């Protein structure tokens, strides 16, 4: 079937999307609220999600503490994801365009630029490496570079076509993914040692490990929120906000919590203590080793699909975030062209990653630290929305003023929260060193950003509130 460029309102999956960051007209609206459940389920059914849960064991939590930590982190992320998803139908705009209301015309360059780098290039590279290793293990004849080429072409190709194909991809593949991961869950639940609780050396609750795990879960799941309205702006303006919020929020929360829970249980069964966890050379192989060879191959295929599904969203919304920065590119298909550019940049990093596994691990650690920006960004845009008291968000975002309150609150809160409360291998904050509470960066960043925005907006003459 030939591909066409269309703005006629066609919902054909093969129509190349030529809308970029402009509002979606009423004639082009289509879709249903429940579709967002599958949009936010499929990309989380991958090994990266499993590994976030597995970190609980590495951080010294027992199985029940680990399950609670991922539940808390994902619940907090799911709530705000659902809320921001409801902003799309009324405004018809991508999330980073709506972010202008809080950050102003020039201040919005900061979060939009962060989203472009972290999602469109950074996470794209990490997930591509994961998918490449899974595909090469499934089809050795492809070789590593052959598998890398297949993965990049597939995910960039779908994102290049655009919104309608993305929706179809995520929805229909969610059925296959759900079947595979239900079997995975049942198998892992039956593993000897999955629920075993080792005797604790210290009776005190391991707050450090708990906050590190909850923070990692929150950062992973909330990372999607910077794209929330990108996939709801085509819905009819009359779409029920309640139904949409529940569908998007639960899709994100349910998938991440279940699959991270699989990670907690599986690696609790595989390792006896944190030292054993950090000694695992190939976590993917260790995980698939829990299954018989036939089903292990199916799981590898599912990991490939999950990695591609995640990266389709990453590169599509990364390109959208770049265009939200306001650059004037004089060609009609600039959104599609930016997908290719982001895919090329991410592909170069992916190539380095498959050549040297350490590069991928270092990049993954870097991205976990950079994910600290999401919490204060969410706080700023949510606070602005509350203070705006129902003013037309779409109209304001298309004519942003040069306000500084949002950018100032965001930068200060992000810097202070990382400086004082981060607890990562690369850096430990001054207050985190001796507190024994682990990583409170996201919590501090959220609260501080919200408070600062309220204060700054009162003195910012260009604030829209």
C-alpha angles and dihedrals in degrees: 000000000000119000119236138190110238142170094167095108094264113154092201111142091220096058111107108234112238096176111101122169098333119110115274111245122235091249092060097050118115142140138071133263095244091061087076091066090066093039089061097037104055099054091053095055093090140099095262088067091049090052094053088059091045089059088073089070091046090051091056102256123141118236097268094046089049093051091049092049095054090044092055095044094047094044092056091047094045093054095056092040090057092048096050091045089064091063094070105073097051096046101030089213137122118258096251091053090053087050088071089076090069101029103036128226098300100025090060089067087079101059093032090052092047091051091050094051099039099041107022095045112007105045088033089062095045094050092043091056090049092049092045094055091047093049094046090050089051095045108024092178089070092063122210097286092045091051090047091054093050093050095048095046092048099049096040090045094056093044090047091059090049147205102354096049090045091054091049093046094051094043101048097039089050088074093057091041092050092053093049095047094045087058089046091052093049091047094049092047087059096049116119109250096016092122097029114131113207119216108268119236089213125037092210117103109261097239094166094057091041096054092043091054095042090047092050091049092047093047092050096047098037089050088079091057093078085069099039101117092038087082099038101047092087092058118103113271088239092062112132108258091206093053092043095048092050093046095050096038095046093043090057096039098044097048096045094044095049095045095042086049088055087054092052093049097040096050092041086060093043098048134043098202142000091271091059090049095055089047094063107113098194113024093182092056091044090053097047088046087075090072135062115266096260096050091039087062090052090050090052090052089050090051089053091050092047093050092049092045091053093047094049087063093041097054095038094051092038088060090045091052090052091053089047087064086075103247111159109227113179103220130089097229094048092131091057092043091052089053088058092048093049090045090052093050092045090045092058090053089046090054090054089048096054091045092053119021091200090066090060092049093048091048091049090053090048092052093050088057093045089051086074087086093069098070098054090041091055090047093053097047093044093049092048090050091053093047093047089067098211100319114157104276096191096053092046093049092054092053103036122181126222094260119158104190096093097046093046093048091047097048095045094045093046094048095045095045093050093042093051109026112024116118110188134134091254096047140007120200121239093248094039094059097074104015097085088215097108120214117358096158097118094048095047092043092052096048095041094047092051094049093046092049092054091051096043095046089061092062100032104098091199094052110121093219 
